[in-house]
């Protein structure tokens, strides 16, 4: 994709201080949008915003706080008169045997990965309906399309994000609003090495499980996302080879389930 596809548009990107979020901030700004880099880590948000020049503004945002998310959206509208792009990207993961997850860990991943997205939708979607335009972009994962043990809680939340996105899309189209779910395989971000316990090796798991020798560059993913959003695609699946994995899961689910069970068993053995 080339040119200033999003010239004059106004975006909020949650989790914008690092990884996929930071790459999306850079890509939207390069494509002509103004961007609120929203992150619970204000220092990280400021670092990213400083690279965007006058197109970037940093804001501390806790996506689990619905009032804070609403205030963020309201601030953009007060400044610019509208919000064109709501990117619900913030997320966390746990890599662990499911029996070792605490109730607190379940609550935390639900709060960030599901409520963080629904809070963004609740704040932005009614506004976009009134505007008769806008786009909601929700960062999910291949884990939202394919089941996988040892990241059970993560996959559960990302399946919810995909379900929300596809369901809302069928309604939003009647208001001129686009909805896209982003479903990448392993991306070179801090999440590859976070949330690990009990001998779980996230980098090995994600790369081996998805047949990748190296993780996808976040800026390459951001380019694919902007292209998909501009085309109003329902799902952005990247890299391209992951579309084959998705097709196998859809059309020969029994084969996909056996392959997944075998892989997860191998990873459980490696954790002993």
Secondary structure by P-SEA (a helix, b strand, c coil): ccccccccccccccccccaaaaaaaaaaaaabbbbccccccaaaaaaaaaaacccbbbbbbccccaaaaaaaaaaaaaacccccbbbcccccccccccccccaaaaaaaaacaaaaaaaaaaacaaaaaaacbbbbbbbbccccccccccaaaaaaaaaaaaaaaaaaaaaaccccbbbbbbbbcccccccccccccccccaaaaaaaaacccccccaaaaaaaaaaaaaacccccccaaaaaaaaaaaaccaaaaaaaaaaaaaaaaaaac
